[in-house]
């Protein structure tokens, strides 16, 4: 099964036909920058979402999950700078009001509006600013870049992408934006990600595909071992390209999943590269495991190890930390079968150290992208996880409540 996936220059969430977006300074953030945004499709969309597994969920998560129960939506309203989490009834009422105001502005049902918030927990939303902001936001097919800017907090830059591919002789486009820099861990992260496509796809099929892709991408991201209260990934499909509707267990569904995976892999790696205080992207691949579950668990345990992160920050080929993290990942391994590679250099073979050129490996560990490969030599499954090094800057950022 092959399909050519082409990246769209300066692609974003409004690259697919029929989507509009816009953003405004409410203000919500500590700094005077874009912080409130709306995404909209005139065509009612098939909609799917995956959310935080944290027991403490913000109203934005609870309400979006409720509105997605019918598999449809037309709009997303999002704010940054304030998570609107742990605010009791006030938080719920404020989120509902934002949904109602957005629905009124777009002349749609409140049930067709999804909501997302990100920022500091335990602070009330500045509702007067938001009320004025929603009325003033101007949406257009060119507003995707503004929305990408509006959702970031401690990110240093936006994360945006769009791709084209052909399915059943129709060109479809998938676009995406994401934010997230800290509290990033499997079962998602302190992240917002919005995905759009002009393909027509059955909502149950879209939900299944989104979950599969998220398990391979966003749920394999581990920056600091923490998860947040607001983590949200939403995908909207409006059918504007005119294709025959994509259904479960078809070649068209498999091709769509490949294209969506391309978008989400790109955004996942961008999130890791721009993590709080990061200087290096770390990619850990675990091969020849007994199951996909084992491969995933081992990979994200290693990439999430503070000791491994610190070693990579110092460009130190301390393979013992990798081996130790593997050992505490709670999967069954035979240590005498394990091979470990750091920066493409074999450092462990059959569970024992291998002589290597220290200067050569240190030079490679100074690169902005560092790969670690662990071969368990015990099965046929593999998985990749992404993270970053652990730096002093991360501590500085997270000792402050400013976003």
Backbone torsions as a table, in degrees:
resi	resn	phi	psi	omega
1	UNK	NA	116.2	-177.7
2	UNK	-128.9	139.3	169.6
3	UNK	-146.0	138.7	179.8
4	UNK	-82.0	122.9	179.6
5	UNK	-107.1	118.0	-174.6
6	UNK	-113.0	126.9	177.2
7	UNK	-74.0	134.2	179.5
8	UNK	-85.3	126.3	177.4
9	UNK	-57.3	130.8	-178.3
10	UNK	53.5	35.0	-179.2
11	UNK	-68.3	149.5	-179.0
12	UNK	-154.3	-168.2	-172.6
13	UNK	-71.0	-19.8	177.9
14	UNK	-99.5	9.5	175.6
15	UNK	-65.8	-39.1	174.1
16	UNK	-64.2	143.6	-177.4
17	UNK	-59.8	141.8	171.6
18	UNK	90.6	-0.8	180.0
19	UNK	-105.3	141.5	176.1
20	UNK	-129.6	154.6	178.2
21	UNK	-153.3	164.9	176.0
22	UNK	-167.1	163.9	-177.3
23	UNK	-148.6	163.0	-177.7
24	UNK	-151.6	156.7	170.4
25	UNK	-82.5	113.9	-173.5
26	UNK	-71.2	-41.7	-12.8
27	UNK	-84.0	149.9	176.1
28	UNK	-119.0	-41.3	-176.5
29	UNK	-74.4	162.0	177.0
30	UNK	-61.4	-33.5	178.2
31	UNK	-100.1	152.6	-177.5
32	UNK	-80.0	84.4	178.9
33	UNK	-145.2	169.3	-177.4
34	UNK	-53.2	133.0	-176.7
35	UNK	-148.6	3.6	-179.4
36	UNK	-141.7	130.4	-172.8
37	UNK	-145.5	155.5	176.4
38	UNK	-132.0	136.0	171.3
39	UNK	-115.0	138.0	-172.9
40	UNK	-147.3	143.2	170.5
41	UNK	-129.2	128.8	177.3
42	UNK	-63.8	-38.6	174.4
43	UNK	-72.7	132.2	175.1
44	UNK	-64.7	135.1	-171.7
45	UNK	-103.4	148.0	157.7
46	UNK	-68.1	139.9	-173.3
47	UNK	-137.3	145.0	178.7
48	UNK	-144.2	155.9	-179.9
49	UNK	-153.8	151.1	168.6
50	UNK	-129.6	144.9	-168.3
51	UNK	-136.4	171.7	178.4
52	UNK	-54.5	147.8	172.3
53	UNK	-97.7	2.9	176.5
54	UNK	-60.3	136.0	179.2
55	UNK	-63.9	-31.9	177.2
56	UNK	-87.1	106.8	-177.4
57	UNK	-114.1	135.7	177.7
58	UNK	-70.8	157.3	177.0
59	UNK	-55.2	-32.9	179.6
60	UNK	-59.7	-40.5	179.0
61	UNK	-68.4	-48.3	-176.8
62	UNK	-62.3	-41.8	-178.2
63	UNK	-72.7	-39.2	178.2
64	UNK	-65.6	-40.8	176.4
65	UNK	-59.7	-41.2	179.6
66	UNK	-64.7	-45.2	-176.9
67	UNK	-70.8	-23.3	179.3
68	UNK	-82.4	-3.1	-175.6
69	UNK	-62.7	-24.1	178.2
70	UNK	-95.7	-1.2	175.4
71	UNK	77.7	16.5	-178.4
72	UNK	-135.6	155.2	174.7
73	UNK	-167.1	162.9	176.8
74	UNK	-122.8	-20.9	-170.5
75	UNK	-151.4	156.7	171.3
76	UNK	-129.1	131.4	171.3
77	UNK	-113.2	133.1	-173.9
78	UNK	-138.4	144.7	172.9
79	UNK	-132.7	154.0	173.2
80	UNK	-123.9	166.0	-179.4
81	UNK	98.1	-23.9	179.4
82	UNK	-147.7	121.5	-177.5
83	UNK	-76.5	-16.0	-174.6
84	UNK	49.0	46.5	-179.7
85	UNK	-118.1	147.9	179.0
86	UNK	61.2	39.1	180.0
87	UNK	-114.4	12.3	176.1
88	UNK	62.5	-146.9	-177.3
89	UNK	-62.1	-33.0	180.0
90	UNK	-60.2	-43.2	179.8
91	UNK	-62.0	-42.2	179.4
92	UNK	-65.6	-46.1	-179.7
93	UNK	-63.8	-39.1	178.7
94	UNK	-64.8	-43.0	179.4
95	UNK	-63.5	-41.6	177.8
96	UNK	-63.2	-40.0	179.4
97	UNK	-64.3	-40.4	178.5
98	UNK	-61.7	-42.3	177.3
99	UNK	-61.3	-46.3	-178.4
100	UNK	-64.3	-40.6	178.8
101	UNK	-64.4	-39.7	178.7
102	UNK	-66.7	-43.7	178.3
103	UNK	-60.7	-42.2	179.1
104	UNK	-63.6	-42.6	179.9
105	UNK	-61.3	-40.9	-175.0
106	UNK	-92.7	-4.4	-179.2
107	UNK	60.1	48.5	177.9
108	UNK	-131.2	172.4	178.0
109	UNK	-73.4	141.8	175.1
110	UNK	-56.4	-30.4	179.8
111	UNK	-66.8	-15.9	179.0
112	UNK	-94.3	7.4	179.2
113	UNK	-109.5	129.0	173.1
114	UNK	-104.9	157.0	-174.5
115	UNK	-134.9	146.4	177.1
116	UNK	-144.3	140.7	177.8
117	UNK	-135.2	150.8	176.9
118	UNK	-151.8	148.0	-179.1
119	UNK	142.2	-149.7	-175.6
120	UNK	-74.4	134.9	177.2
121	UNK	-82.5	144.1	173.2
122	UNK	84.2	20.2	176.7
123	UNK	-123.5	140.4	180.0
124	UNK	-74.7	148.2	174.3
125	UNK	-70.3	143.1	175.1
126	UNK	-79.3	81.6	-168.4
127	UNK	-63.2	-34.2	178.4
128	UNK	-61.7	-41.6	177.5
129	UNK	-65.7	-39.3	-179.0
130	UNK	-68.5	-40.8	177.8
131	UNK	-58.5	-46.8	178.7
132	UNK	-66.5	-37.8	-177.6
133	UNK	-64.4	-45.5	-179.2
134	UNK	-60.7	-41.3	178.5
135	UNK	-64.2	-29.6	-172.7
136	UNK	-94.4	-15.6	-177.8
137	UNK	-62.0	131.6	174.2
138	UNK	-107.8	122.6	-178.4
139	UNK	-103.0	148.7	179.9
140	UNK	-157.0	166.4	176.4
141	UNK	-65.5	-8.9	-178.8
142	UNK	-105.4	10.6	-173.5
143	UNK	-90.4	5.4	-177.2
144	UNK	-62.8	-40.3	-179.7
145	UNK	-64.6	-37.0	177.1
146	UNK	-63.6	-41.9	-180.0
147	UNK	-65.1	-39.7	177.5
148	UNK	-59.9	-36.9	178.4
149	UNK	-71.5	-35.8	-173.3
150	UNK	-71.1	-24.1	-174.5
151	UNK	-91.6	-8.4	-175.4
152	UNK	-79.5	153.8	176.8
153	UNK	-122.0	-92.6	178.4
154	UNK	-86.6	4.4	172.8
155	UNK	-58.4	148.2	176.5
156	UNK	-93.4	-11.6	-178.9
157	UNK	-160.9	168.0	178.8
158	UNK	-80.5	159.0	174.9
159	UNK	-124.0	113.8	-174.7
160	UNK	-142.3	149.5	178.3
161	UNK	-162.7	153.8	166.3
162	UNK	-147.6	146.0	178.0
163	UNK	-132.6	153.4	172.4
164	UNK	-113.0	146.7	169.7
165	UNK	-155.5	166.7	-179.1
166	UNK	-108.1	127.8	176.3
167	UNK	-130.9	123.4	-179.4
168	UNK	52.0	45.4	175.4
169	UNK	64.6	23.8	174.4
170	UNK	-125.2	135.5	174.7
171	UNK	-80.7	123.1	175.7
172	UNK	-115.1	154.7	178.1
173	UNK	-123.6	139.3	174.2
174	UNK	-123.8	128.9	178.5
175	UNK	-121.6	159.6	179.1
176	UNK	-159.5	150.2	170.4
177	UNK	-134.4	154.7	179.6
178	UNK	-150.4	157.5	170.7
179	UNK	-138.4	155.8	176.9
180	UNK	152.0	132.2	-178.6
181	UNK	-139.5	-26.0	177.7
182	UNK	-140.5	175.5	-172.3
183	UNK	49.7	48.3	-178.1
184	UNK	-110.0	117.3	-177.8
185	UNK	-155.3	159.6	179.0
186	UNK	-52.8	156.1	-174.1
187	UNK	66.2	39.0	139.1
188	UNK	106.3	-135.6	-168.4
189	UNK	-152.8	-179.5	174.6
190	UNK	-79.1	70.4	-172.1
191	UNK	-133.2	151.7	165.0
192	UNK	-118.5	138.2	174.2
193	UNK	-141.9	126.8	177.5
194	UNK	-118.6	130.3	-177.1
195	UNK	-123.2	140.1	179.2
196	UNK	-133.0	152.2	172.6
197	UNK	-150.8	147.6	175.6
198	UNK	-92.2	10.9	173.8
199	UNK	-77.0	150.8	170.5
200	UNK	-93.8	126.1	-177.0
201	UNK	-148.0	138.2	179.0
202	UNK	-60.9	136.4	-172.8
203	UNK	-61.5	-38.0	179.0
204	UNK	-67.3	-35.8	176.6
205	UNK	-67.1	-42.4	178.8
206	UNK	-61.6	-42.5	179.4
207	UNK	-62.9	-42.9	179.9
208	UNK	-64.1	-44.0	180.0
209	UNK	-65.9	-44.0	-179.8
210	UNK	-60.8	-41.8	178.9
211	UNK	-63.7	-43.5	178.8
212	UNK	-60.5	-45.7	-177.9
213	UNK	-67.4	-42.0	179.4
214	UNK	-61.8	-37.7	178.9
215	UNK	-63.5	-30.1	-178.7
216	UNK	-89.9	-14.1	-173.3
217	UNK	-123.9	-83.3	-173.9
218	UNK	-61.0	-34.2	179.3
219	UNK	-81.1	1.8	173.3
220	UNK	-111.3	20.4	178.5
221	UNK	-105.3	127.5	-178.6
222	UNK	-142.1	105.3	179.9
223	UNK	-93.9	-46.8	-173.8
224	UNK	-144.4	9.9	175.5
225	UNK	82.8	0.0	-179.3
226	UNK	-104.3	149.2	170.1
227	UNK	-118.4	158.3	-174.7
228	UNK	-109.4	-177.6	-176.1
229	UNK	-95.4	-7.6	-168.1
230	UNK	-124.8	4.6	-171.3
231	UNK	-58.7	128.1	-171.4
232	UNK	-146.6	129.0	169.2
233	UNK	-125.4	123.0	-178.0
234	UNK	-127.1	137.8	176.0
235	UNK	-123.9	129.3	178.3
236	UNK	-116.6	133.9	179.6
237	UNK	-126.3	114.2	-172.0
238	UNK	-101.9	-5.2	175.8
239	UNK	70.8	14.4	-174.1
240	UNK	-68.1	-18.0	-179.5
241	UNK	-79.8	-10.1	173.1
242	UNK	81.5	19.7	179.1
243	UNK	-77.0	159.8	172.0
244	UNK	-65.8	137.8	-172.0
245	UNK	-57.2	133.8	-180.0
246	UNK	-83.8	131.9	-178.0
247	UNK	-123.3	165.6	-178.7
248	UNK	-57.4	148.7	170.7
249	UNK	58.5	40.6	176.5
250	UNK	-125.3	159.0	175.7
251	UNK	-57.9	-34.5	179.7
252	UNK	-65.2	-38.1	178.1
253	UNK	-66.1	-39.4	179.0
254	UNK	-65.2	-40.3	177.9
255	UNK	-66.1	-41.0	178.0
256	UNK	-62.5	-40.7	179.1
257	UNK	-62.6	-39.0	177.0
258	UNK	-59.6	-44.6	-178.6
259	UNK	-68.8	-41.7	177.9
260	UNK	-64.8	-37.1	178.1
261	UNK	-62.7	-38.4	176.8
262	UNK	-58.9	-44.6	179.4
263	UNK	-63.4	-46.4	-174.1
264	UNK	-74.6	-33.3	173.7
265	UNK	-62.7	-42.7	178.3
266	UNK	-59.5	-48.4	-177.7
267	UNK	-66.6	-37.5	178.6
268	UNK	-60.4	-46.5	-179.7
269	UNK	-67.7	-33.8	175.9
270	UNK	-64.8	-39.9	177.4
271	UNK	-62.3	-41.6	179.3
272	UNK	-67.0	-41.6	-179.9
273	UNK	-62.4	-34.8	-174.1
274	UNK	-102.1	18.4	179.7
275	UNK	-61.8	158.3	-175.1
276	UNK	-56.7	118.7	176.9
277	UNK	76.0	1.0	-172.8
278	UNK	-68.1	143.3	170.4
279	UNK	-118.7	-14.0	-178.0
280	UNK	-141.7	141.6	168.7
281	UNK	-86.0	130.6	175.9
282	UNK	-110.9	128.2	176.3
283	UNK	-119.1	120.5	-179.0
284	UNK	-114.1	122.8	176.5
285	UNK	-116.0	128.6	175.2
286	UNK	-110.4	122.2	-176.2
287	UNK	-113.2	164.0	174.4
288	UNK	50.5	47.8	175.2
289	UNK	-91.2	166.4	-178.4
290	UNK	-75.3	-22.7	179.7
291	UNK	-153.7	162.1	176.4
292	UNK	-65.6	-33.0	177.7
293	UNK	-63.0	-44.7	178.2
294	UNK	-62.7	-43.9	-178.4
295	UNK	-62.2	-44.0	179.7
296	UNK	-65.2	-45.1	-177.2
297	UNK	-62.9	-42.4	179.6
298	UNK	-66.8	-43.3	-177.5
299	UNK	-63.2	-45.8	-177.0
300	UNK	-80.1	-17.2	170.7
301	UNK	-69.2	-43.7	-179.8
302	UNK	-66.1	-47.7	-176.9
303	UNK	-68.2	-22.2	179.5
304	UNK	-90.3	-3.9	-178.5
305	UNK	-68.1	123.8	177.6
306	UNK	-61.4	-35.9	-179.8
307	UNK	-69.4	-39.8	175.9
308	UNK	-64.2	-44.3	179.9
309	UNK	-60.1	-43.3	-179.7
310	UNK	-66.4	-38.1	178.7
311	UNK	-63.7	-42.2	-180.0
312	UNK	-67.3	-37.7	176.2
313	UNK	-58.3	-39.8	179.8
314	UNK	-87.3	7.8	-178.7
315	UNK	54.0	40.9	-177.4
316	UNK	-104.3	124.3	-178.9
317	UNK	-81.7	58.6	-176.8
318	UNK	-88.5	79.9	-176.7
319	UNK	-66.6	-21.1	178.1
320	UNK	-59.7	-34.2	178.4
321	UNK	-69.0	-34.9	176.8
322	UNK	-66.4	-45.3	-179.2
323	UNK	-63.8	-41.9	-179.7
324	UNK	-64.6	-41.0	178.3
325	UNK	-64.1	-41.0	175.9
326	UNK	-58.8	-42.3	-177.4
327	UNK	-66.1	-27.5	179.6
328	UNK	-97.8	9.5	-179.4
329	UNK	-76.7	-5.1	176.0
330	UNK	69.5	20.7	171.1
331	UNK	-103.2	158.1	179.6
332	UNK	-80.2	124.4	176.7
333	UNK	-134.3	159.3	169.8
334	UNK	-110.3	101.2	-173.1
335	UNK	-52.2	-31.3	-177.1
336	UNK	-75.5	-5.6	176.9
337	UNK	-99.4	-9.6	-168.1
338	UNK	-79.3	132.0	170.3
339	UNK	-114.2	141.2	179.7
340	UNK	-129.1	134.6	176.1
341	UNK	-122.3	133.5	173.6
342	UNK	-121.4	125.0	-177.1
343	UNK	53.1	41.7	177.2
344	UNK	69.4	10.5	178.8
345	UNK	-109.1	127.6	179.7
346	UNK	-70.5	123.4	-179.8
347	UNK	-115.8	-18.1	177.5
348	UNK	-138.7	133.6	176.8
349	UNK	-133.1	125.0	-178.3
350	UNK	53.4	39.5	175.2
351	UNK	80.0	3.0	-177.8
352	UNK	-122.3	151.1	-178.8
353	UNK	-65.7	147.8	177.1
354	UNK	-116.2	139.7	177.8
355	UNK	-69.3	136.4	178.4
356	UNK	-145.2	163.7	-179.7
357	UNK	-77.3	108.7	-175.7
358	UNK	-60.4	-43.3	-178.8
359	UNK	-64.5	-38.7	-179.4
360	UNK	-63.8	-47.9	-177.0
361	UNK	-70.5	-36.8	177.7
362	UNK	-63.0	-40.2	178.2
363	UNK	-61.1	-41.6	179.5
364	UNK	-70.6	-32.2	179.0
365	UNK	-73.4	-10.4	173.9
366	UNK	-80.2	-10.6	179.5
367	UNK	-65.4	158.3	-178.9
368	UNK	-74.1	-15.1	174.4
369	UNK	-126.3	125.9	-177.4
370	UNK	-123.9	128.5	178.0
371	UNK	-109.2	143.0	174.6
372	UNK	-125.4	130.1	177.9
373	UNK	-123.0	132.0	178.4
374	UNK	-121.6	120.0	177.5
375	UNK	-103.6	116.5	-179.0
376	UNK	-84.1	-20.1	178.4
377	UNK	51.7	45.3	-174.9
378	UNK	-142.5	9.7	-177.5
379	UNK	-179.9	-160.5	-172.0
380	UNK	-127.0	14.3	-175.8
381	UNK	-111.5	149.3	177.0
382	UNK	-143.6	158.1	178.0
383	UNK	-151.7	155.3	179.5
384	UNK	-123.8	139.3	175.9
385	UNK	-125.7	155.1	-177.9
386	UNK	-126.7	147.1	177.1
387	UNK	-161.1	-158.3	-179.0
388	UNK	-149.0	172.9	177.7
389	UNK	-75.3	164.5	-179.1
390	UNK	-106.6	119.5	-172.6
391	UNK	-124.4	167.4	176.1
392	UNK	-61.4	-33.4	-178.2
393	UNK	-62.5	-33.3	177.5
394	UNK	-60.1	-42.5	179.9
395	UNK	-65.3	-42.2	-179.9
396	UNK	-61.0	-46.8	-179.0
397	UNK	-61.1	-44.5	-172.8
398	UNK	-87.4	5.4	170.5
399	UNK	-93.2	4.3	-178.7
400	UNK	-122.3	152.0	175.3
401	UNK	-95.4	1.3	-176.4
402	UNK	-77.7	135.3	177.5
403	UNK	-115.0	NA	NA
